[in-house]
Amino acid sequence: MTAPLAAYEGIVGATVLRQLRQLGKKLSGVRVVHVNSTREGGGVAEILEWMTPLMVELGLKASWEIIHGTPRFFEITKAIHNGLQGHHVGISSKDWKAYEDVNERNLDRLRPILEEANIVIIHDPQPAHLLRLCTGRKGKWIWRAHIDISHPFHPVWKSLRPVVEGYDASIFSMAEFAQPLRHPQFLVPPSIDPLSEKNRDLAPAEIEAVRAEYGLDPSRPLLVQVSRFDRFKDPVGVVEAYRMVRKVSPVQLVLAGGGATDDPEGKAVLEDVLEAAGNDPDIHVLLLPPDSHKTVNALQRLATIILQKSTREGFGLTVTEGLWKGKPVIGGDVGGIRLQVVNHHTGFLVNTPEGAAHRIRFLLHHQDSIDRMGETAREFVRENYLLTRHIREYLTLMLVTLRNTLGHVLEV
């Protein structure tokens, strides 16, 4: 459950909240609908769960809807997702038709709320086709891409681009992710909620209970990677890095995560990770349910070093979470991780298991660097990647997008 806006004052200050209330007043009564493909699993669902109630508190008529799909639909949209990130995938005309059909069935249910909305924000490719089908729409529609589509597999982008270009605007997490499009584009990095169950301060007893539950040794350094079991997160590469470190340092590894309901590949990746881990008692592979937020929080706080060795990444909110816990992060030199991990300041960027192992060994022999980076990391997130900043930027782009349609309501 999202905390009331006033609860954030002790973290971000009164000025930040005053700015949000001023923006909310200008947008009072504006109907905003977010649409994505799942209510649990992954950063998009978490952000919408936190953000929507705060938008309502600020005076907007905000809601969050999801589209429902068949297993085949999510196999197709996972292929689209992979293709947008540059992988060669096979998507037939029959597949594209199935994708469109699921969007059409969902529109039958969602049409009234979408047609009445002043702003509709469609998140990622799964519900993107709703725009073409909702011919009675009156408001502005924005496509929010949470992934890196800078070098897509051409046949996939060729099919999706005509859909995306029909939107009134698009949002990307960073400039490097975007494609040239014939409408305004906004850059809005994602965020974490510092008061959510996953990020709030925990009592020592809560942290120690999780350590005991999973049999973690308090006398040895702990490496932790939290993320979906997804090939782009390279969990097998993390196991390889751990084994290199283990030859010279007595470390433990936790690979914790789950699947998202819109990601059908998770089971196969988990099997690969378990095979790579073998019978090593110091590798803890944890398949967690979607509501294990306090467990994730505690694991990140127990960690000596946080890992996120992705080979492709949209933004990497697990990096943000780790930095907020005051931990150095060793992350893949890709995507939004580059915005967050500053070499020698908040952690290290790496490209290979060997590189990750080298940086882990360095930190384990320099506790002063761990402490210094951890302090810098937390303040870096406070200034740049908390939910209050995210909402401010969304409200600002709504003002810009709606200025010519709501007239006097939005006068500064």
N, C-alpha and C positions, 0 to 999 in steps of 0.2 A: 504494500500500500504506500502510495506516494505521500511524503510529509507535506504539510502546508507550507506555503511560500515563506512565511515568517521564520520557519525553522532553519532556513538557509543563511540567515543574517550573520550568525556567528562564524560562518565559513567564508562567505564572499563579501560581507559588508552591507551596510544599509544603502549605500549609493547604488549598488547593482540592483537591489530590489526596487528602489524608487524608479529607476529607469524602466524596469519591466512593467511596473504598474502604469507608468505613463503611456507606454506602448499599448498595453492592454486596454486602456481607456479609449485610445484612438480606434481600436478594433472591436470595441464592445458590440456584441450581437452578431458578429461575422460568423457564418457557418463554415467550419473547416472539417473536412473528412480525410483521414489517413486511411489508405488501403494497402495491405500487404498480404502475404500468403500463409502466415502462421502466427499464433499467439504465444508460442513457446519455442525456445531454442534459438540461439543466435542473438547478435547485438541489436538488430532492427526491432525485434519484438520487445526487447528490454527497454529500448529507448522510447518506443511508443507507449509502453505501459507506464513509464514515469512521466512522459511529457504531456500526454493528453489531459490528465486531471489538473495539471498546473495551468494549461491553457484555459480550461474551464474556470478555474479560480480567478484568472486574469480577466474574465468577462467574455471570452469567445464561446461560441456554441460548437465545441470541438468533440469529435467522436472518432473511434477507431474501428474499422471494419476489416474483415479478412475474406479472401476468396477460398472456396472449398474445391478440392480437385481429387481426381483418382490417382492411384499409384502411378499409372502410366503418364498422367499429366506431369507429375513431379519428376519422373525420369526425363521427360522431354525438357522441362524447364531447367533441370540440372545440367543437361547438355547445352542448353542455351547459355546458362551461366558460365560453364567452362569455355564455351566458344567465345564469349565476350572477353574472357580473360586470355584468349590467344591459343587455346588448344584446338586441334583439328578434331572436329566431331561430325558425326553423320546425322543430319536432321532432314527427313524426307518431307515432301509436300503433304503427305498423309499426316505426319507428325505435326506440322504447322497447323493443319486443319483441326486436329484434335486439341491443340493449344487454344485455338480460336473458339472452338465449341465450348470448352470449359469456361472461358471468359464470358461467352454469351449466356450460359446457364446461370452464372453468378449475377450477371446484370439484371436478370429477371427479378432477383431478390433485392438487389441494391439500387435499382433504378430510382425509386422515390428520393432517397437521401442524396444520391449523386446529382440528380437533376436540380435539387433545391440548394445545393452547396454554393457558397461564394468562392471557396477554394477547395480543390481536390488535390491531394498529394498522393501520387501512386508510387509505391516503393518497389524498385527493381523490376525485372522483366516479367515476373509471373502474372501480375494483373495489368500489364501495360496495354493490352489490346482493348481494355474496357473503353478507352477514349474513342476509338473508331465506332464502337457499338452504341455509345450513349449519345445519340443524335439530338436529344432534347436538352442537352446540358446548357446551363445559363452562366455558370461561373468560370473561373480560370482554373485550368488543369496544369499541374506541375509534375514532371517525372523526376523522382529522386533515385539516382543511381548510387548504390553503396559499394560498388565494385570498380575495379580498374578496367576500363574499356579502351585504354589508349592504343593497344595493338590487337584488336579483335581478329578472330578468324573470319576472313572476308565474307564467305557465304552466309554466316549467321548475322553479321552486322548489316549486310545487304538486305536481308529480310526484315530485320527489326527497325532499321533506321527510318523507313517511311512512316512507321507507327510513331516513333519517338518525336520525329519532326513535327507531328501534328499538335504537340503540346504547346502551351503558351510560354513555358519556361522549363528549364531543367536545373537540377542541383547535383553537384559532384563534391566529393570530400576534399579533393585537391586538384589544382590545375592540370597536373600531369595525367590525371585519369580521364580527362574529357575528350570528346570528339567535336569537330566543328559542326555546329547545328544552326539552323536559321531561326533562332529565337534567343531571348536573353538567357544567359547561364550564370548561376550563382555558385560560389564556393562556400560550403558550410561543413567543416569537419564535425564528426559525431562527438559524443560526450558520454560521461558516466554521471550517475546520480550519487553524490557522496553520502546521502542519507538512506540509500536503499539497503536491503538486507545483505547484498553482496559487498557493499563498500563502507557501511557504517563501522564505527569503532566497536571492537569486541572486548568483552571482559576477559582477563587472563584465563579464567576457568572455562570459558567457551572455546578458546583456542586450544587449551590443553586437552579438552574432551575429544576434539577431532584428532589430535596427535595420538591419543590412546586408542581411539576407534580404529585407526588404520595401522597401528603398530609402528609408528615412526620413532626412530632413535633420537632423543634430544641431544646426544653427545656428538652427532655427526652432521656435517653440512647437508642441507636439503635443496635439491634442484626441483623446480616445479614448472610444468607447462600445463596451462588450462586452455582447452579449446575443443571444438567439435572434432570428432575423429574424421578428418578430411585430409586428402592427400596433399593439398596445398599447404597444410599446417606442418607437414613433414615430421610426424611423430616418430617414424622409423629413424630419420636422421638424428633426432634427439637421443634416441637409444644408442646410436653409434657414438655420438659425442660423449655420452655418459660413460660408455665402456672405455674410451680413451682416457678420460679423467680418472676412472676407477683404478687404472693401473698404477697411479701415483698418489691418489688421495681417496680416503674412505668415505665416499659420498653416497647419498640415497637419491632416488629419482621418483617423482610422482608425475604421471601423465593422467590428468583428470579431465573428463569431458563427457559429452553425450552426443546425441544426434538432434537434428531439427526435423520437424515433421515434413518439411519440404525438401529434405536431402536424403535420397534413397541409397547413397553410397556408403553411409557410415558403418554399416555392419561389416562390409568387406574390409574397410580400412582398419577397423578394430581387430579383426582376425589377423591382419598382417602385423599389427603392433604386438599382439599377444605372442605370435610366433617369434618376433624379433626379441621380445623380453625373455622368452624361454622360462626357465625355472629360477631365475635370479630373484632371491628373496628381497633384494633392495630396490627392485623396480616394481612400483605399485601402479598398476593400470586400473583406473577407477572409472567405471561406466556409471555416471551419476544421473539421476532423474532431473528433469528440467527445473524443479523447484529447490535444488540443492544450493541455494545462494549463500547461506551461512557457512556451509561446508567449504565452498570455493573461497569465500572470504578468509576463513581460518587457514586454509592451505596456503594461500598467498602470504598471509602474515607469518606463517611458520617457515616460509622459504628463506633460504640464504640468498639465493639468486633466482629470479624469474626468467624463464626462457619463452621465446615465441619465434621458433626457427622456421617461419613460413617461407615458402618459395614464391607464393603469390599472396597478396593481401589487399583487402579493401582499405580498412583503416587499422584494425587490430585493437579492439577495445580491451582485450585481455592485457595488452601492453599498458594501456591507460590505467587499468585496475592495479596492476603490479606497481607501477610508478606511484600511484596514490597511496599504496601501502608502505611507501618509503623503501622500496627495493630497487637495486639496479636491474636492468633488463638487458639480456642478450637476445637480440632479435634479428630476423632475416633482413637483409638490405633491400627491402622491397616496399612498395606501396606506402601506406600511411605510417608504417613503423618508422620510416625515415623522418617523419615530422616529429616523432616523439623520442626516439632514442638518439641522443647526441653523444657521439663518441667521447669517452673519458669524462662526461658530465652526468648523463643519466643512465649510461650503460654502454653497450658496444653493438655495432652492426657487423653481421657476419654473412658469409655466403656458403659455407661448407660445414659439415660436421667437425672437420679438423679445426676450422677457424673458431667454432663455438667452443670446442674443448680447450683451445689455447686461451681464450678469454676467461673461461671458467677457472682454469688453473691460476691465471694471474690474480683474479679477484680473491680466490681462496687463500692466497698468500699475502694479500694486502687488505686486511680488515678495515684499515683507515679509508681506503678507496670505497669499500662497500658502504661505510657509514656516510661519507661525504656525498657520494652519488645518490644515496637514498634520500638525504635531506633535500638535495637539489631537485630530485625527481618529484617529490610531493608538491613542492612549490610551483614547479613547472606545470603540473596538472591543474593546480588551483587557479593559475593565471589563464590557462588556455583551454582546458578540456572538461569543464564541469557543465552540468545541465543548464545552469542559468545563462551561460554564454550562448549555448545552443538555442535556447528558446528566444533570446534576444535577437539572434540573427534570423530565425524563422519569422518572427513577428515583423522585423524590418523588411524582409523581402516580400511579405504579404502586403505591407503598406505600399511598397513600390509597385507591386503587381496590380493592386486594386485601386490605386489612386484615381485612375481615369474612369472607373466604373461606379464607385460609391461616392464620388464627389465630396460634398461638404462633410460627410461623416469622417473623412480622413484628413481634413485640413489640419496642418500643424499649428 
